[in-house]
Amino acid sequence: MRLVSMGEVDEQFAWDEGERDRTLKWWTEAHVRFFARLGINVDQATEMVL
């Protein structure tokens, strides 16, 4: 487990997590949508627990 900003999440992490098409683009969009449904706005500086 590690704490990084959304902007620091890399392609390898997205691939290793294995969701959907495994791209960083998909991972980022999916997580932005998920947090938006919870009323949380995220951007490149938002800290994420990976």
C-alpha positions in Angstrom: 0.0 0.0 0.0 1.3 3.5 -0.8 0.0 7.1 -0.9 0.4 9.0 -4.1 -1.3 11.9 -5.9 -3.8 11.0 -8.7 -1.3 12.5 -11.1 1.4 10.0 -9.9 -0.6 6.9 -10.7 1.2 5.3 -13.6 0.3 3.0 -16.5 1.9 0.0 -14.8 -0.3 0.4 -11.7 -3.4 0.6 -13.9 -2.3 -2.5 -15.8 -1.5 -4.5 -12.6 -4.8 -3.6 -11.0 -6.4 -5.3 -14.0 -9.7 -3.4 -14.4 -11.5 -3.1 -17.7 -9.0 -2.4 -20.5 -6.1 -1.9 -18.0 -5.2 1.5 -19.4 -4.3 4.5 -17.2 -6.9 6.6 -19.1 -9.7 4.1 -18.2 -8.5 3.8 -14.6 -8.4 7.6 -14.1 -11.8 8.2 -15.7 -13.4 5.3 -13.7 -12.1 6.6 -10.4 -13.1 10.2 -11.1 -16.6 8.9 -11.8 -16.7 6.7 -8.7 -15.6 9.5 -6.4 -18.0 12.0 -8.1 -20.9 9.7 -7.2 -19.8 10.0 -3.6 -19.8 13.8 -3.9 -15.9 13.9 -3.9 -14.2 15.9 -6.6 -10.7 14.6 -7.4 -8.0 16.1 -9.5 -4.3 15.4 -10.3 -3.3 16.5 -6.8 -5.8 14.4 -4.9 -4.0 11.8 -2.7 -4.9 8.2 -3.5 -4.2 5.0 -1.5 -2.9 2.4 -3.9 
